[in-house]
């Protein structure tokens, strides 16, 4: 029923505008040779957020 009405449950998809970590900053730190774990700790986010930033920034 909900699907027929166009109502979906669950979390909205992540976009660059809603992220806590700035993708440009993440890429800059990555270019400096920092690991994903170190970047995450420096920015106060999880490692998966760093992965997401790098993935969304690519494409």
Z-matrix of the N, CA and C atoms (Angstrom, degrees):
N
C 1 1.439
C 2 1.528 1 111.82
N 3 1.305 2 116.58 1 -47.86
C 4 1.456 3 119.62 2 -176.89
C 5 1.524 4 110.71 3 -62.45
N 6 1.321 5 116.11 4 -39.60
C 7 1.454 6 119.93 5 -179.43
C 8 1.524 7 110.77 6 -63.71
N 9 1.309 8 116.73 7 -38.39
C 10 1.458 9 120.97 8 178.53
C 11 1.524 10 111.40 9 -63.73
N 12 1.326 11 116.41 10 -31.03
C 13 1.461 12 121.21 11 -179.53
C 14 1.527 13 112.16 12 -87.84
N 15 1.311 14 116.37 13 -2.63
C 16 1.457 15 120.19 14 179.86
C 17 1.518 16 113.07 15 80.39
N 18 1.325 17 117.26 16 19.26
C 19 1.453 18 122.02 17 -179.44
C 20 1.525 19 108.41 18 -101.56
N 21 1.304 20 116.38 19 126.31
C 22 1.455 21 120.82 20 -179.51
C 23 1.522 22 109.76 21 -124.76
N 24 1.293 23 115.72 22 140.02
C 25 1.457 24 121.13 23 176.54
C 26 1.515 25 109.14 24 -91.92
N 27 1.283 26 116.16 25 162.56
C 28 1.455 27 119.98 26 176.12
C 29 1.511 28 112.51 27 112.01
N 30 1.288 29 113.57 28 175.93
C 31 1.451 30 121.56 29 -176.00
C 32 1.528 31 110.47 30 -81.87
N 33 1.324 32 116.28 31 145.54
C 34 1.455 33 120.47 32 177.37
C 35 1.524 34 109.75 33 -70.26
N 36 1.312 35 115.80 34 152.75
C 37 1.458 36 121.21 35 -179.69
C 38 1.521 37 110.34 36 -64.99
N 39 1.305 38 115.75 37 146.41
C 40 1.455 39 122.19 38 -179.60
C 41 1.528 40 109.76 39 -77.31
N 42 1.316 41 115.69 40 136.12
C 43 1.455 42 120.49 41 174.68
C 44 1.517 43 108.41 42 -126.49
N 45 1.286 44 116.67 43 165.51
C 46 1.463 45 120.44 44 -178.44
C 47 1.526 46 110.93 45 -61.50
N 48 1.318 47 118.27 46 -35.28
C 49 1.461 48 121.34 47 -178.71
C 50 1.513 49 114.49 48 -68.16
N 51 1.322 50 118.33 49 -20.62
C 52 1.462 51 120.73 50 -177.72
C 53 1.521 52 113.23 51 -101.46
N 54 1.312 53 117.70 52 4.04
C 55 1.460 54 120.90 53 -176.50
C 56 1.524 55 111.12 54 -82.89
N 57 1.326 56 115.75 55 147.34
C 58 1.461 57 120.90 56 175.68
C 59 1.523 58 110.75 57 -74.03
N 60 1.305 59 116.76 58 -36.83
C 61 1.465 60 121.66 59 -179.02
C 62 1.526 61 109.70 60 -90.36
N 63 1.315 62 116.04 61 139.10
C 64 1.460 63 121.39 62 178.57
C 65 1.530 64 109.02 63 -82.62
N 66 1.328 65 117.44 64 118.67
C 67 1.472 66 120.14 65 -178.24
C 68 1.529 67 113.52 66 -57.02
N 69 1.327 68 117.22 67 -34.73
C 70 1.467 69 119.82 68 178.67
C 71 1.524 70 110.59 69 -65.25
N 72 1.317 71 115.58 70 -40.95
C 73 1.468 72 120.51 71 178.84
C 74 1.530 73 110.34 72 -66.33
N 75 1.319 74 115.94 73 -41.51
C 76 1.466 75 120.36 74 179.26
C 77 1.524 76 110.08 75 -60.93
N 78 1.330 77 116.85 76 -46.44
C 79 1.468 78 120.28 77 179.78
C 80 1.526 79 111.61 78 -63.53
N 81 1.351 80 116.46 79 -38.74
C 82 1.464 81 120.29 80 179.45
C 83 1.528 82 110.90 81 -63.47
N 84 1.326 83 116.18 82 -43.52
C 85 1.463 84 119.85 83 178.83
C 86 1.525 85 110.90 84 -66.33
N 87 1.313 86 116.29 85 -35.92
C 88 1.472 87 120.87 86 178.95
C 89 1.525 88 110.35 87 -65.15
N 90 1.354 89 116.32 88 -39.63
C 91 1.466 90 120.42 89 178.79
C 92 1.522 91 111.61 90 -65.70
N 93 1.342 92 116.37 91 -26.88
C 94 1.463 93 120.86 92 177.86
C 95 1.526 94 111.39 93 -75.84
N 96 1.326 95 116.36 94 -7.05
C 97 1.455 96 120.32 95 176.82
C 98 1.516 97 114.89 96 98.55
N 99 1.328 98 117.09 97 8.22
C 100 1.462 99 120.07 98 179.23
C 101 1.523 100 110.12 99 -74.24
N 102 1.321 101 115.96 100 146.98
C 103 1.460 102 120.57 101 177.44
C 104 1.524 103 109.63 102 -80.37
N 105 1.323 104 115.73 103 164.03
C 106 1.461 105 120.62 104 -179.50
C 107 1.525 106 111.49 105 -60.51
N 108 1.316 107 116.03 106 -39.44
C 109 1.465 108 120.75 107 -179.12
C 110 1.532 109 111.19 108 -65.44
N 111 1.321 110 117.05 109 -41.32
C 112 1.462 111 121.47 110 179.82
C 113 1.530 112 110.27 111 -68.84
N 114 1.326 113 116.96 112 -39.86
C 115 1.465 114 121.25 113 177.28
C 116 1.521 115 110.03 114 -61.04
N 117 1.318 116 116.39 115 -45.58
C 118 1.461 117 121.11 116 -179.71
C 119 1.521 118 111.11 117 -59.66
N 120 1.309 119 116.72 118 -44.33
C 121 1.462 120 120.69 119 -179.67
C 122 1.528 121 110.75 120 -65.94
N 123 1.326 122 117.13 121 -40.89
C 124 1.459 123 121.56 122 -179.12
C 125 1.529 124 112.02 123 -65.08
N 126 1.327 125 116.78 124 -35.17
C 127 1.464 126 120.91 125 -178.00
C 128 1.521 127 113.27 126 -93.79
N 129 1.319 128 116.74 127 -8.29
C 130 1.460 129 120.36 128 179.10
C 131 1.515 130 113.74 129 74.22
N 132 1.318 131 116.32 130 32.97
C 133 1.468 132 121.46 131 178.28
C 134 1.525 133 108.81 132 -127.75
N 135 1.305 134 116.69 133 173.13
C 136 1.453 135 121.10 134 177.86
C 137 1.517 136 111.92 135 -80.15
N 138 1.308 137 115.05 136 160.46
C 139 1.462 138 120.63 137 179.30
C 140 1.526 139 110.29 138 -62.26
N 141 1.331 140 116.77 139 -36.24
C 142 1.466 141 119.63 140 179.48
C 143 1.526 142 110.98 141 -63.82
N 144 1.326 143 117.82 142 -31.11
C 145 1.468 144 120.67 143 176.28
C 146 1.523 145 110.66 144 -66.91
N 147 1.312 146 116.41 145 -37.61
C 148 1.465 147 120.78 146 176.94
C 149 1.522 148 109.36 147 -64.43
N 150 1.334 149 116.97 148 -45.89
C 151 1.465 150 120.67 149 177.04
C 152 1.528 151 110.59 150 -57.40
N 153 1.318 152 116.07 151 -44.07
C 154 1.459 153 121.41 152 -178.61
C 155 1.522 154 110.67 153 -63.22
N 156 1.323 155 117.31 154 -42.97
C 157 1.468 156 121.07 155 177.78
C 158 1.522 157 110.92 156 -59.26
N 159 1.306 158 115.87 157 -45.52
C 160 1.462 159 119.91 158 -178.68
C 161 1.524 160 111.40 159 -66.41
N 162 1.319 161 116.99 160 -37.91
C 163 1.463 162 121.29 161 179.88
C 164 1.522 163 111.09 162 -69.35
N 165 1.334 164 117.32 163 -46.13
C 166 1.461 165 120.83 164 -178.92
C 167 1.521 166 111.37 165 -68.57
N 168 1.303 167 116.68 166 -32.81
C 169 1.455 168 120.09 167 -179.89
C 170 1.524 169 111.48 168 -67.98
N 171 1.329 170 116.86 169 -30.36
C 172 1.465 171 120.72 170 179.94
C 173 1.515 172 112.12 171 -70.17
N 174 1.315 173 114.89 172 -36.77
C 175 1.400 174 111.21 173 -171.72
C 176 1.405 175 125.71 174 -160.37
